[in-house]
């Protein structure tokens, strides 16, 4: 069965690589990263060919990532009705100010596709979203093709699993750290206000 699948993917050639990344970018549950690794092994491209394949694949990925981005734009008003508008606007302001680069940073992770929805909901400019998506996926695609080319299928799968696990763990730690810092800052402001009120009352 494995030999049949490998033969089938090899017959598809570069089209298989493009199709798999298009499916993943559209946010459908599909192991696009694993397919990129596999095609790195199957295509056995030269360095120049690899860069060309990565560029073309990244362009296709960027184009299809506008599907969840567009959905995010459409559902924004519905979410605002369910949640307090001020909270939604606060999240959107933070994302536009500090979180835009997460569009690029999260591309190697599974959550990268969900960031496309948030980008649409936060009304990130389309050209900014497209550029950051390409910046995030292009070097990752080159790395995956290179790793795939220089290893066997089993070792490639093991490496990819480890990389994704540690990157996801790093993202979780970063999010927890940010939330903790935000909570600490908010608590300090509350304490400061209490001290000001107490000072005014005693005087």
Secondary structure, 3 states (H helix, E strand, C coil): CHHHHHHHHHHHCHHHHHHHHHHHHCCCCCCHHHHHHHHHHHHCCCHHHHHHHHHHHHHHHHHHCHHHHHHHHHHHHHHHHHCCHHHHHHHHHHHHHHHCCHHHHHHHCCCHHHHHHHHHHCCCCHHHHHHHHHHHHHHHHHHHHHHHHCCCHHHHHHHHHHHHHHHHHHHHHHHHHHHHHHHHHHHHHHHHHHHHHHHHHHC
